[in-house]
Amino acid sequence: MNTSLSIPKKPNSCNSSVLAAASLNHTGKNIPKILTPRVRGENGPLLMLDKLNSSNASVLSSASLNQTTRNITKNLHAHTPRMKENIPATDEVKFPMPGASALKSYKAYLSSWEQGEILDYNKIYFIGNHAKKSHLRVGPNNGFDDDRGDYKISLGDHICYRYEVNQQLGKGSFGQVFKAYDHKDKEFVAMKIIRNKSRFHQQGVVEVKVLKALKDHDSQDRYNVVHIKDFFIFRKHLCITFELLSINLYDFIKSNHFHGLSLPLIRRFAYQILQCLKLSHRLGIIHCDLKPENILLRQSNKSSLKVIDFGSSCYEDQKLYTYIQSRFYRAPEIMLGIPYTTGIDMWSFGCILVELYTGYPLFPGESELEQLQCIMEVKGIPPYSILQQSTRSKLFFDPSGYPKITANSRGKKHYPSTKELKEILRDTDAPFQDFIEKCLEWDPERRIKAEEALKHMWIMEGISRPPTSSTPKAAEIPKPTHKHKLSYQEYAKSTRHSKPGSFLF
């Protein structure tokens, strides 16, 4: 299945320069141009998606990371000299080529390590000939890692002799995410490079399994979940490539100066997020880190979106961790130490929708203690049936069962039941308020499920009869303005010919 998307142009995006010819000339001779690959084929130790199943998932085990130490007799502390004999004299050399051929033709551009490593690859698509390569092989992982276990990347260098690293998109506890150009498939991708630490590698393996399961059940690309493209081990790091998307919802709100969005637009977003949760929850997958930063627009001016970052996800019957989720969107059962279910995603989802409307987090606790205080300020004290299940209640309640009240860094205190949700959601209709209340139910068993939410009145208000023809294209989103909420009238300018009330994705 072809999962590539049309990538919108962005500032600092790579263009044709990523395929530019090598320009270093130490002999006065013409150096062969490095061209776009014209031959497709498997690339050495790349691990294809169909290789991950119950019988051979061990290909990504920690043992697979122990690469054979190479017997390099050269002084690895010195730069490889670019000798005249290293510069190929042919007019033009085309990629891809076997590793041995690349070594013969482009040895001058390879570090001492790469001169041995490249022979393990059947197809070479890119060598990072303009990158500033490190020739020092001292430090963690032969000098490739920093003390944290993150891969030390040089922009313009290669990953697996196929991908050209273009820019860093993000960094977290798991590792790093880069925008990279795939010289084999001739497209930009997002690449996650997992930290070279056992627990992060193990969680990365889980993420690959989850992503593969989601993609296998979304062959028509209808469920608004990010699609994995490939995964492989490179220099002891698990790397995962994805389709490249656009701006996340937090940055989208920020671009509107935190004035929030209109309800019709929020409903369009909500419907798509629910489609993702419907699929993942049906498969027993809990996202575990749903937040605006992990929901991305496919294109910056379209309403179509995808949920990303399943790096913390797990199966309901295979939980790795008990303390998860970003604090503002953390379900109360996580803080209280109660066994969790897919219901924690619905709690996060409800918090996200309120933030999309107001422009600010619903429960912005500075600490875990204040987080629960913020929730109780709106929701009141948890029911006794919930507190009975808690293994951490002593952290939040005194011996009499009353909440511990503390001031935050600004001296503010939160008291139970002193704020109402309808005050926060002023100027909204009753169906939306009811929808949020059902997402923020204390009891996860009573909390609304994704499939139920899709049938709720507030969601159904945005749906007329399903289109009889092909699905309409994603509606355009006008550039946000700081003067007011992004209105439906602005949004509808480009969709006036569509069926009234239809979702436009």
C-alpha positions in Angstrom: 0.0 0.0 0.0 1.3 3.4 -0.9 1.0 5.6 2.3 2.8 8.6 1.0 1.1 12.0 1.2 1.6 15.2 -0.7 4.0 17.2 1.5 3.2 20.9 1.9 6.1 23.2 1.4 7.5 24.8 4.6 10.2 27.2 5.4 13.6 25.6 5.4 12.2 22.6 3.5 14.7 20.6 1.4 14.3 21.1 -2.3 16.2 19.9 -5.2 19.4 20.8 -3.3 19.2 17.6 -1.4 20.0 15.8 -4.6 22.8 18.2 -5.6 26.1 16.8 -7.0 29.1 16.4 -4.8 31.1 19.6 -5.2 34.5 18.8 -3.5 37.2 18.7 -6.0 40.7 18.1 -4.7 42.4 17.0 -8.0 40.9 19.3 -10.6 39.0 16.4 -12.0 35.3 16.2 -12.3 33.8 14.4 -9.3 30.8 12.1 -10.3 27.4 13.5 -9.5 25.3 11.9 -6.8 22.0 11.3 -8.4 18.6 10.3 -7.4 18.3 6.5 -7.2 16.7 4.9 -10.3 16.6 1.3 -9.2 14.4 0.0 -6.3 15.4 -2.8 -4.1 15.9 -4.0 -0.5 18.6 -2.2 1.4 20.9 -4.5 3.3 19.9 -4.9 6.9 16.7 -2.9 6.7 14.0 -4.8 8.5 10.7 -4.8 6.5 7.3 -4.6 8.2 6.3 -8.1 7.2 9.1 -9.5 9.2 7.6 -8.5 12.6 5.3 -11.2 13.9 5.0 -13.5 16.8 7.5 -15.9 15.5 10.3 -13.6 14.7 9.8 -10.4 16.7 13.1 -11.1 18.2 14.8 -9.4 15.3 14.4 -6.2 17.3 15.5 -7.7 20.6 18.3 -6.1 22.5 20.6 -8.9 21.3 20.2 -7.7 17.8 21.8 -4.4 18.8 25.1 -6.0 19.6 26.8 -5.4 16.3 30.2 -7.1 15.6 33.1 -4.9 16.6 35.1 -4.1 13.5 38.8 -4.7 13.3 39.9 -1.3 12.1 43.7 -0.9 12.1 43.7 2.7 11.0 44.1 5.5 13.5 40.4 6.3 14.2 41.3 9.6 15.9 42.4 11.1 12.7 40.4 12.3 9.7 40.6 10.1 6.6 42.8 12.0 4.1 41.2 12.7 0.8 43.9 11.3 -1.4 43.9 11.8 -5.2 43.5 8.1 -5.8 40.3 8.2 -3.7 38.5 10.5 -6.1 36.8 8.5 -8.9 37.6 9.6 -12.4 34.4 8.6 -14.1 32.1 11.3 -15.4 29.0 10.1 -13.5 28.2 7.4 -11.0 24.5 6.7 -10.3 22.9 5.5 -7.0 21.9 3.0 -5.9 25.0 0.8 -6.0 26.4 -2.1 -4.0 28.3 -1.2 -0.9 31.6 -2.5 -2.4 31.1 -0.2 -5.4 30.3 2.8 -3.3 33.4 2.2 -1.2 35.6 2.0 -4.2 34.1 5.2 -5.8 33.5 7.3 -2.7 36.0 6.2 -0.1 37.2 9.8 0.2 33.8 10.8 1.7 33.6 7.9 4.2 34.9 7.8 7.7 37.0 4.9 8.7 34.1 3.2 10.4 31.9 3.7 7.4 34.5 2.1 5.1 33.9 -1.2 6.9 30.2 -0.7 7.7 29.1 0.1 4.1 30.1 -3.4 3.0 27.1 -4.8 5.0 24.7 -3.0 2.7 23.4 -4.4 -0.6 22.1 -1.1 -1.9 23.6 2.4 -1.2 21.3 5.3 -1.9 23.1 8.2 -0.1 26.4 8.6 1.7 26.1 12.1 3.3 29.0 13.3 1.4 28.6 17.0 2.5 28.0 16.2 6.2 30.6 16.9 8.9 31.3 13.4 10.0 32.9 12.6 13.3 36.0 10.4 13.0 36.5 10.0 16.7 35.3 6.6 17.9 35.6 7.3 21.6 32.6 7.6 24.0 29.3 5.8 24.3 28.5 3.4 21.4 31.8 4.0 19.7 31.3 7.7 19.8 27.9 7.7 18.0 25.9 8.4 21.2 25.8 11.1 23.8 25.7 10.3 27.5 21.9 10.1 27.4 22.0 7.4 24.7 20.7 9.8 22.0 22.3 9.3 18.5 24.6 12.2 17.7 23.3 13.4 14.4 24.9 15.6 11.8 22.5 17.4 9.6 23.0 16.3 6.0 24.4 12.9 7.0 22.9 9.6 6.1 20.9 7.1 8.1 21.3 3.6 6.8 22.9 4.9 3.6 19.4 5.7 2.4 18.0 8.7 4.3 19.3 12.2 4.4 18.7 14.0 7.7 17.2 17.4 7.0 16.2 19.0 10.3 15.2 18.1 13.9 11.4 18.1 14.5 11.4 17.2 18.2 13.1 15.6 21.1 11.7 13.8 24.1 12.4 11.2 26.7 12.2 8.4 24.0 14.8 10.0 21.6 14.6 12.3 18.7 12.5 13.0 15.6 13.9 14.3 12.3 12.6 15.3 9.0 14.6 13.2 6.4 14.6 12.6 2.7 14.3 9.1 1.5 16.6 8.7 -1.4 15.1 5.4 -2.4 11.4 6.4 -2.5 12.1 10.0 -3.3 10.0 11.5 -0.5 10.3 13.3 2.8 9.5 11.3 5.9 9.5 11.8 9.7 12.1 9.6 11.4 12.1 8.7 15.1 15.4 7.6 16.4 15.0 5.8 19.7 17.6 6.2 22.5 20.1 3.4 22.8 18.8 2.3 26.2 17.2 -1.1 26.9 13.9 0.2 28.3 13.4 2.7 25.4 14.3 0.0 22.9 11.7 -2.4 24.4 9.0 0.3 24.3 10.0 1.1 20.7 9.4 -2.5 19.8 5.9 -2.3 21.3 5.3 0.9 19.4 6.3 -0.8 16.1 3.9 -3.7 16.9 1.1 -1.3 17.7 1.7 0.8 14.6 1.8 -2.3 12.4 -1.5 -3.5 13.8 -3.2 -0.1 13.3 -1.9 0.1 9.7 -3.0 -3.5 9.0 -6.6 -2.5 10.0 -6.5 0.8 8.2 -5.7 -0.2 4.7 -8.0 2.5 3.3 -6.5 5.2 5.5 -9.8 6.1 7.1 -9.1 6.1 10.8 -6.9 9.2 11.2 -4.0 7.3 12.6 -0.4 8.0 11.5 1.0 5.2 9.3 4.3 3.6 9.8 6.5 3.3 6.7 9.5 1.3 7.8 11.7 0.4 10.8 15.2 -0.8 11.2 18.3 -0.9 13.4 21.1 1.5 12.6 24.2 1.7 14.8 22.3 0.1 17.7 19.4 2.5 17.5 15.8 1.5 16.6 14.6 3.9 13.8 11.0 4.2 12.7 9.9 6.2 9.7 6.4 7.7 9.2 4.5 9.8 6.7 5.4 13.5 7.2 2.5 15.6 8.5 2.0 19.3 9.3 1.4 21.5 12.3 0.1 20.0 15.7 -3.0 21.3 17.4 -1.1 23.0 20.2 0.9 25.1 17.7 -2.4 25.7 15.7 -4.0 27.2 18.9 -0.8 29.1 19.6 -1.0 30.6 16.0 -4.5 31.9 16.9 -3.0 33.6 20.0 -4.7 31.1 22.3 -8.1 32.5 21.5 -9.5 29.0 20.8 -11.5 27.6 17.9 -15.1 27.6 16.9 -17.3 24.6 17.9 -18.0 23.5 14.3 -14.3 23.2 13.7 -13.7 21.5 17.0 -16.4 19.0 16.1 -14.6 18.2 12.9 -11.4 17.5 14.8 -13.3 15.6 17.5 -14.9 13.3 15.0 -11.5 12.3 13.4 -9.8 11.8 16.8 -12.7 9.5 17.8 -12.3 7.5 14.6 -8.7 6.8 15.7 -9.7 5.9 19.2 -12.5 3.7 17.9 -10.0 1.6 16.0 -7.3 1.5 18.6 -9.6 0.7 21.4 -11.3 -2.0 19.4 -7.9 -3.6 19.0 -7.3 -3.3 22.8 -4.7 -0.5 22.3 -4.4 2.4 24.7 -2.6 5.4 23.3 -1.5 6.6 26.8 -0.3 10.1 25.7 -3.1 11.8 23.9 -2.6 15.6 23.9 -2.7 18.5 21.3 1.0 18.1 20.5 0.3 14.5 19.4 -2.5 15.4 17.0 -1.3 16.8 13.6 -3.0 18.3 10.6 -2.2 16.5 7.4 -1.8 19.9 5.7 -1.5 23.3 7.4 -4.6 24.7 5.7 -6.9 21.6 5.8 -9.1 20.2 8.6 -8.0 16.6 8.1 -5.7 15.3 10.9 -4.0 12.3 12.3 -3.1 11.0 15.8 0.6 10.3 16.2 3.1 9.2 18.8 2.2 5.7 20.0 5.5 5.6 21.8 3.8 5.2 25.2 1.0 3.0 24.0 0.3 -0.5 25.2 -2.2 -3.3 24.9 -4.8 -3.5 27.7 -3.5 -6.9 28.7 0.2 -6.1 28.3 0.8 -2.9 30.3 4.4 -2.0 30.8 4.0 1.0 33.1 1.6 2.2 35.8 2.4 5.9 35.6 1.7 7.4 32.2 0.2 10.3 30.3 1.2 14.0 30.2 0.1 15.7 33.4 -2.5 18.2 32.1 -4.3 15.3 30.3 -3.7 12.6 32.9 -6.8 10.6 34.0 -7.5 10.6 37.7 -7.2 6.8 37.9 -3.6 7.1 36.9 -2.9 9.5 39.8 -4.9 7.5 42.3 -3.1 4.2 41.4 -6.2 2.5 40.0 -5.8 -0.1 37.2 -6.5 1.7 33.9 -8.2 0.9 30.7 -8.8 2.6 27.3 -10.9 5.1 29.3 -7.8 7.1 30.1 -7.7 8.2 26.4 -11.3 9.4 26.6 -10.4 11.6 29.6 -7.5 13.1 27.7 -9.8 13.6 24.7 -12.3 15.6 26.8 -9.5 17.8 28.2 -8.3 18.4 24.6 -11.7 19.5 23.3 -12.1 22.1 26.1 -8.6 23.4 25.4 -9.4 23.7 21.7 -12.4 25.9 22.7 -10.9 28.1 25.4 -7.3 28.2 24.2 -5.9 27.0 27.5 -5.5 23.7 29.4 -8.6 22.7 31.4 -6.6 21.4 34.4 -3.1 23.1 34.4 -1.6 21.6 37.5 2.0 22.5 38.3 2.4 19.2 40.1 0.7 15.9 40.5 -0.9 17.1 43.7 -2.2 20.3 42.2 -3.4 18.4 39.1 -5.9 16.4 41.1 -6.8 19.6 43.0 -7.6 21.3 39.7 -9.8 18.4 38.7 -11.7 18.4 42.1 -12.1 22.2 41.8 -14.4 21.4 38.9 -15.6 17.8 39.5 -15.8 17.7 43.3 -14.3 15.0 45.5 -14.1 11.6 43.8 -16.9 9.1 44.7 -16.2 6.8 47.6 -16.2 3.8 45.3 -13.3 5.3 43.4 -11.3 6.2 46.5 -11.8 2.6 47.8 -9.8 1.3 44.8 -7.0 3.9 45.2 -3.5 2.8 46.3 -2.2 6.4 46.4 -5.0 8.3 48.2 -2.7 9.2 51.1 -0.8 11.5 48.8 -3.9 13.6 48.1 -6.2 13.2 51.1 -5.8 13.6 54.8 -6.8 10.8 57.3 -10.4 12.1 57.4 -10.7 11.8 53.6 -10.6 15.6 52.9 -8.4 16.8 50.1 -5.0 18.2 51.0 -5.1 21.9 50.0 -1.8 23.5 49.0 -0.8 26.7 47.2 1.0 26.6 43.9 4.0 28.7 42.9 1.7 31.7 42.4 0.0 31.3 45.8 -3.2 30.0 44.3 -5.3 27.3 46.0 -8.0 25.1 44.6 -11.0 24.1 46.6 -13.4 21.3 45.6 -16.6 22.2 43.7 -15.8 25.9 43.5 -15.9 26.1 39.7 -18.5 24.7 37.3 -17.8 23.3 33.8 -20.6 25.3 32.3 -18.8 28.5 33.4 -15.7 27.4 31.6 -17.7 26.5 28.6 -19.8 29.6 28.6 -21.5 30.5 25.3 -21.5 26.8 24.2 -24.6 24.7 23.7 -26.0 22.1 26.0 -25.0 19.1 23.8 -21.3 20.1 23.9 -21.4 20.6 27.6 -23.0 17.2 28.1 -20.5 15.6 25.8 -17.6 16.9 27.8 -19.2 15.9 31.1 -19.4 12.3 29.8 -15.7 12.3 28.8 -14.7 13.6 32.3 -16.6 11.1 34.4 -14.7 10.0 37.5 -15.6 6.4 37.1 -13.8 5.0 34.0 -16.5 2.3 33.7 -19.2 5.0 33.3 -17.0 7.3 31.1 -18.2 7.5 27.5 -16.6 5.1 25.0 -15.3 6.2 21.6 -18.0 4.3 19.7 -20.7 5.8 22.0 -19.2 9.2 21.6 -19.6 9.0 17.8 -23.3 8.6 18.3 -23.7 11.4 20.8 -26.0 14.3 19.9 -23.2 16.9 19.7 -21.3 14.8 17.1 -24.4 13.8 15.2 -25.4 17.5 14.9 -22.6 17.9 12.5 -23.6 15.0 10.3 -26.3 15.0 7.6 -26.8 12.1 5.4 -23.6 10.4 4.2 -22.5 11.6 0.8 -23.7 9.5 -2.1 -20.7 10.2 -4.2 -17.0 10.0 -3.3 -15.8 11.5 0.0 -15.3 15.3 -0.4 -11.9 16.7 -0.1 -10.6 18.1 3.2 -12.0 21.6 3.9 -9.6 24.4 4.0 -8.8 26.2 7.2 -8.4 30.0 6.9 -5.3 31.5 8.5 -6.1 32.0 12.3 -6.5 35.5 13.6 -6.0 36.9 17.1 -9.2 39.0 17.0 -11.7 36.2 17.5 -12.3 32.5 17.5 -11.8 30.8 14.2 -15.4 30.9 13.1 -17.5 28.5 11.1 -18.3 31.3 8.6 -14.6 31.7 7.9 -14.1 27.9 7.8 -17.1 27.5 5.4 -15.9 30.0 2.8 -14.2 27.2 0.9 -16.9 24.6 1.6 -20.1 26.4 0.6 -20.7 23.9 -2.2 -20.5 20.9 0.1 -23.6 19.3 1.6 -24.8 21.2 4.7 -23.7 19.6 7.9 -21.5 17.0 6.3 -18.1 16.4 7.8 -15.5 17.5 5.3 -12.3 15.5 5.7 
